Amino acid sequence: MSASRRRRPGRRFALWSLGSILVALYAIMVPLHSVLYGVNVLVAFLVGAALTGAPALALRHPRTSIAVFTVAAFASPLVVSPDRDRFWPWPWSVPALIVFVVFVLTITMLHGWRRGSLALLLGLMATLVSPLLLPDAAVAEAAGADLIVTASLAAAAFIVGVLLAGRIRLDAELTRERENAAAEQSRRELAEERTRIARELHDVVAHSMSLIQVQASTARYRAPELPDEAVAEFESIAASARGALTEMRRILGVLRTEDQTAELAPQRGIADIPALVETTRHAGASITLNQIVSGDVSTASQIAVYRIVQESLSNAVRHAPSSVIDVNVTSDAEDVCVVVRNTPASAAVSDSPGHGLRGMNERAALLDGELNAGPDGDGWTVTARIPRHAADPLRKGTM
């Protein structure tokens, strides 16, 4: 789970808390201003909505919220009734004072000390004009005391907001550092695992394939009495082993390349499918090939098509020996289409899925293609659609 997801519950809780506080203050402010300060009910609703709505508006639109709050703070003390009870504080009522504190704290935490100081100064200046415009609205000492208390609490909220904003920025930087460290550790572990796999392939598989190639190449010299047909078979085995070793060296180069951008050339492509079919025929398979592909096809798509045909032929030879195999590779404006079908097997067929079908499906999926494999009557059919111009997944950072 990423750090941003872990922070979401805390962020939702903060938003719910802010909303609950503002709704409660609005519910208190409107009747209090209407009853105790003699403000018209409609005006009390509008001014209260502007004051309590400004902190919520500050989440996304700080400049607009500062303007709205300043206008509401200027209008709020001017709309009181001259006949109100002079006992109640003015020009800031208690709910309005609390909203002012919440507003300054929200602006400063989310948008920095500059905008926080602007909200603080404009809010205070807006209400400083009230005693000048309405000198008889309240006792001078009471108004002065109210302004001093409001300024003190709002300034304290500003300082707290600056400290909390610094803490939030520090936490965000630490979180980014931890995420970067975790990503680097993951890349290091991935590189180590790729190196381990490359080492195992080199020490075990490549060594065994080298022995097969050497033994097949030297069979004619170690057993001179072999007939020509057997010599040809051994030569074919040696050629297949040499091709497998070439592919193995390419895979080892990819596995040992940490940036995953190594060139994959020389790569097998669509033009190599006839040679692949001919090699498979030497193993005793009966194969017909229909290949009509024109126009440009990306390297990644050619590799995928070749590998899908290769795996399909290998599966057919292994699981349905002596069957007749039809290979069709065609193209249209958007895709290269592959259809490989074999007739029923003349020997026992293994139904275990193995890794071949999974690998073909993964190759097609990496290039946004499609692959379907399954029984077709008594035989088996593999159908694939690969985009002509698919991008190389290794160059996109895909394993």
C-alpha positions in Angstrom: 0.0 0.0 0.0 1.4 3.4 -1.0 1.9 6.2 1.4 -0.7 8.4 -0.4 -3.3 5.7 0.3 -2.3 5.4 3.9 -2.8 9.2 4.3 -6.3 9.1 2.8 -8.1 8.1 6.0 -6.3 10.9 8.0 -7.2 13.4 5.3 -10.8 12.3 5.2 -11.0 12.6 9.0 -9.6 16.1 8.8 -12.1 17.1 6.1 -15.0 15.6 8.1 -13.9 17.4 11.2 -13.6 20.8 9.5 -17.0 20.3 7.9 -18.6 19.4 11.2 -17.1 22.4 12.9 -18.3 24.8 10.2 -21.8 23.4 10.1 -22.0 23.6 13.9 -20.8 27.2 13.9 -23.2 28.2 11.1 -26.1 26.6 13.1 -25.1 28.7 16.1 -24.2 31.9 14.3 -27.4 32.5 12.3 -29.9 32.4 15.2 -27.5 34.2 17.6 -27.0 37.1 15.2 -30.7 37.2 14.4 -31.9 37.2 18.0 -29.1 38.9 20.0 -27.8 41.3 17.5 -31.0 42.1 15.7 -29.7 41.2 12.2 -32.3 40.5 9.6 -32.8 36.7 9.2 -32.0 36.6 5.5 -28.9 38.8 6.0 -27.9 36.6 8.9 -28.1 33.5 6.7 -26.1 35.1 3.9 -23.4 36.6 6.1 -23.1 33.4 8.1 -22.9 31.3 5.0 -20.0 33.5 3.6 -18.1 33.4 6.9 -18.4 29.7 7.5 -18.1 28.8 3.8 -14.8 30.6 3.4 -12.7 27.9 5.2 -14.2 25.2 3.1 -13.6 27.3 -0.1 -10.0 27.7 1.0 -9.3 24.0 0.4 -9.2 24.6 -3.4 -9.5 28.3 -4.0 -7.6 30.3 -1.4 -7.7 33.7 -3.1 -11.5 33.5 -3.6 -12.0 32.4 0.0 -9.9 35.3 1.3 -12.0 37.8 -0.7 -15.3 36.2 0.4 -14.2 36.2 4.1 -13.0 39.8 4.0 -16.3 41.1 2.6 -18.3 39.0 5.1 -16.1 40.2 8.0 -16.6 43.8 6.9 -20.3 43.4 6.5 -21.0 41.4 9.6 -20.6 44.2 12.3 -22.4 46.8 10.1 -25.7 44.9 9.8 -26.4 44.8 13.5 -29.4 46.6 14.9 -28.8 49.9 16.7 -31.2 48.6 19.5 -29.2 45.4 20.2 -28.1 44.5 23.7 -24.7 46.2 24.3 -23.6 43.4 26.5 -22.7 41.1 23.6 -19.3 41.5 22.1 -18.9 43.6 18.9 -17.6 43.8 16.2 -16.7 40.1 16.4 -19.3 37.7 17.9 -18.0 34.6 19.5 -19.0 32.2 16.6 -17.5 34.7 14.1 -14.3 34.9 16.1 -14.0 31.1 16.1 -14.6 31.0 12.4 -11.9 33.6 11.9 -9.4 31.5 13.9 -10.4 28.3 11.9 -10.1 30.3 8.6 -6.6 31.6 9.3 -5.4 28.2 10.5 -6.8 26.5 7.4 -5.3 29.0 4.9 -1.9 29.0 6.7 -1.6 25.2 6.9 -2.6 24.5 3.3 -1.2 27.5 1.4 1.7 28.8 3.4 2.4 31.7 5.7 2.1 34.4 3.0 -1.5 33.8 2.2 -2.1 33.1 5.9 -0.8 36.5 6.9 -2.9 38.1 4.1 -6.0 36.5 5.4 -5.2 37.6 9.0 -4.4 41.2 8.1 -7.4 41.6 5.7 -9.8 40.1 8.3 -8.6 42.4 11.0 -8.6 45.5 8.8 -12.1 44.8 7.6 -13.4 44.9 11.2 -11.3 47.9 12.3 -13.4 50.1 10.0 -16.6 49.2 11.8 -16.0 51.3 15.0 -15.2 54.3 12.7 -18.4 53.8 10.6 -20.6 53.0 13.6 -19.1 54.8 16.6 -22.3 54.3 18.7 -22.6 50.6 18.0 -20.7 49.6 21.1 -18.8 51.0 24.0 -15.3 51.9 22.8 -13.5 49.9 25.5 -15.6 46.8 24.8 -15.0 47.1 21.0 -11.3 47.6 21.6 -11.1 44.6 23.9 -13.0 42.5 21.4 -10.6 43.4 18.7 -7.6 42.7 20.9 -8.9 39.2 21.8 -9.7 38.5 18.2 -6.3 39.6 16.9 -4.5 37.6 19.6 -6.4 34.4 18.9 -6.1 34.8 15.1 -2.4 35.5 15.4 -1.9 32.4 17.6 -3.8 30.4 15.0 -1.5 31.8 12.3 1.6 30.8 14.3 0.2 27.3 14.9 -0.6 27.0 11.2 2.9 27.9 10.2 4.3 25.3 12.5 1.8 22.6 11.3 2.5 23.5 7.7 6.2 23.0 8.3 5.5 19.7 9.9 3.3 18.6 7.0 6.0 19.5 4.5 8.6 17.6 6.5 6.4 14.6 6.7 5.8 14.7 2.9 9.5 14.9 2.3 10.2 12.0 4.6 7.5 10.0 2.9 8.9 10.7 -0.5 12.4 9.7 0.7 11.0 6.5 2.1 9.2 5.7 -1.1 12.3 6.4 -3.1 14.3 4.2 -0.8 11.8 1.4 -1.1 11.7 1.8 -4.9 15.5 1.6 -5.0 15.6 -1.4 -2.7 13.0 -3.1 -5.0 15.1 -2.4 -8.1 18.2 -3.7 -6.3 16.4 -6.9 -5.3 15.1 -7.3 -8.8 18.6 -6.9 -10.3 19.9 -9.5 -7.8 17.2 -11.9 -8.7 17.7 -11.5 -12.4 21.5 -12.1 -11.8 20.7 -15.2 -9.8 18.4 -16.5 -12.6 21.1 -15.7 -15.2 23.7 -17.5 -13.2 21.5 -20.6 -12.9 20.7 -20.6 -16.6 24.4 -20.3 -17.5 25.7 -22.9 -15.1 23.0 -25.5 -15.6 21.0 -25.1 -18.8 23.6 -23.5 -21.0 26.2 -26.0 -19.9 23.9 -28.9 -20.7 23.0 -27.4 -24.1 26.7 -27.0 -24.9 27.3 -30.7 -24.2 24.4 -31.7 -26.4 25.8 -29.5 -29.2 29.3 -31.0 -28.8 28.1 -34.6 -28.7 25.8 -34.2 -31.7 28.5 -32.4 -33.7 31.2 -35.1 -32.9 28.9 -38.1 -33.3 30.0 -38.7 -36.9 33.6 -38.9 -35.8 33.1 -41.0 -32.7 30.9 -43.5 -34.6 32.0 -43.6 -38.2 29.7 -46.5 -39.0 26.6 -44.3 -38.6 24.4 -44.2 -41.7 23.9 -40.9 -43.5 20.4 -40.5 -42.2 21.6 -40.7 -38.6 24.5 -38.3 -39.3 21.9 -35.8 -40.8 19.8 -36.1 -37.7 22.8 -35.5 -35.4 23.7 -32.4 -37.5 20.1 -31.1 -37.2 20.3 -31.7 -33.4 23.6 -29.8 -33.3 22.2 -26.9 -35.3 19.1 -26.7 -33.0 21.4 -26.7 -30.0 23.6 -23.9 -31.4 20.4 -21.9 -32.1 19.3 -22.5 -28.5 22.6 -21.4 -27.1 22.4 -18.2 -29.2 19.0 -17.5 -27.7 20.3 -18.4 -24.2 23.1 -15.9 -24.6 20.6 -13.2 -25.6 18.4 -14.0 -22.6 21.4 -13.9 -20.3 22.3 -10.5 -21.7 18.8 -9.2 -21.0 18.8 -10.6 -17.5 22.1 -9.0 -16.6 21.1 -5.6 -18.0 19.9 -3.6 -15.0 18.4 -0.7 -17.0 16.3 -3.2 -19.0 17.1 -1.3 -22.3 19.6 -3.7 -23.8 19.2 -4.3 -27.5 17.6 -7.7 -28.2 19.2 -8.1 -31.7 19.7 -10.4 -33.3 16.1 -11.4 -32.9 14.0 -13.9 -34.6 11.1 -12.4 -36.6 8.4 -13.3 -39.1 10.9 -13.9 -41.8 12.5 -16.7 -39.8 9.2 -18.7 -39.5 9.8 -20.7 -42.7 13.2 -21.8 -41.3 11.6 -22.7 -38.0 9.0 -24.8 -39.9 11.7 -26.5 -41.9 13.6 -27.4 -38.7 10.5 -28.8 -37.1 9.8 -30.9 -40.2 13.2 -32.5 -39.7 11.9 -33.8 -36.4 9.3 -35.8 -38.3 6.4 -33.4 -38.2 4.1 -32.8 -41.2 3.6 -29.1 -41.5 1.9 -26.8 -44.1 2.8 -23.1 -44.0 0.7 -20.2 -45.3 2.5 -17.0 -44.6 1.3 -13.7 -46.2 2.5 -10.7 -44.2 3.2 -7.4 -46.0 4.1 -3.9 -44.7 6.0 -2.8 -41.7 5.7 -4.8 -38.4 7.4 -3.6 -35.3 10.3 -5.7 -33.8 8.3 -6.5 -30.7 5.4 -7.8 -32.7 7.6 -9.9 -34.9 9.3 -11.5 -31.9 5.9 -12.3 -30.3 4.6 -13.8 -33.6 7.7 -15.9 -34.0 7.7 -17.1 -30.4 3.9 -18.0 -30.5 4.4 -20.1 -33.7 7.5 -21.7 -32.1 5.7 -22.6 -28.9 2.7 -23.8 -30.8 4.8 -26.1 -33.0 6.7 -27.4 -30.0 3.5 -28.2 -28.2 2.0 -29.9 -31.2 5.1 -32.1 -31.7 5.4 -33.0 -28.1 1.7 -33.6 -27.2 0.4 -34.7 -30.6 3.2 -36.6 -32.3 2.7 -37.5 -36.0 -0.2 -35.1 -36.3 -0.7 -32.8 -39.3 0.0 -29.2 -38.4 -1.3 -26.2 -40.4 0.4 -22.8 -39.8 -1.2 -19.6 -41.1 0.4 -16.2 -40.5 -1.4 -13.3 -42.2 -1.9 -9.6 -41.7 -4.4 -6.8 -42.1 -4.1 -3.1 -41.7 -3.9 -3.3 -37.9 -2.8 -6.8 -36.8 -0.8 -9.8 -37.5 -3.0 -13.0 -37.2 -1.6 -16.4 -36.3 -3.5 -19.7 -36.5 -1.8 -23.0 -35.7 -3.9 -26.1 -35.8 -2.9 -29.7 -35.4 -5.0 -32.8 -36.1 -5.6 -35.5 -33.4 -2.6 -37.1 -31.9 -1.6 -40.6 -32.8 -0.2 -41.2 -29.3 -1.2 -40.3 -25.8 -1.6 -36.6 -25.3 -0.8 -34.8 -22.0 -3.5 -32.3 -20.9 -1.3 -30.6 -18.3 -1.2 -26.9 -19.1 2.5 -26.4 -18.4 4.1 -23.0 -18.9 4.0 -22.7 -22.7 0.4 -21.5 -23.0 0.9 -19.1 -20.1 4.0 -17.7 -21.8 2.1 -17.2 -25.1 -0.8 -15.5 -23.3 1.7 -13.2 -21.4 3.5 -12.3 -24.7 0.2 -11.3 -26.4 -1.1 -9.4 -23.3 2.1 -7.4 -23.1 1.5 -6.1 -26.6 -2.2 -5.5 -26.1 -3.0 -8.5 -28.3 -5.2 -11.5 -27.8 -4.5 -15.3 -27.8 -6.9 -18.2 -27.5 -5.8 -21.9 -27.4 -8.0 -24.9 -26.9 -9.5 -28.0 -28.5 -11.0 -27.7 -32.0 -13.0 -30.8 -32.7 -10.5 -33.6 -32.2 -7.5 -31.4 -32.7 -6.1 -28.3 -31.1 -6.0 -24.7 -32.4 -4.0 -21.7 -31.2 -5.3 -18.3 -32.5 -3.4 -15.1 -31.8 -3.9 -11.4 -32.8 -0.8 -9.1 -32.4 -0.9 -5.4 -33.2 1.4 -4.6 -36.1 3.1 -1.6 -34.4 3.2 -2.7 -30.7 5.9 -1.0 -28.6 8.7 -3.1 -27.0 7.5 -3.8 -23.4 11.1 -3.9 -22.2 11.6 -0.3 -23.4 8.4 0.7 -21.5 9.9 -0.8 -18.3 7.7 -3.9 -18.4 9.3 -7.1 -17.2 
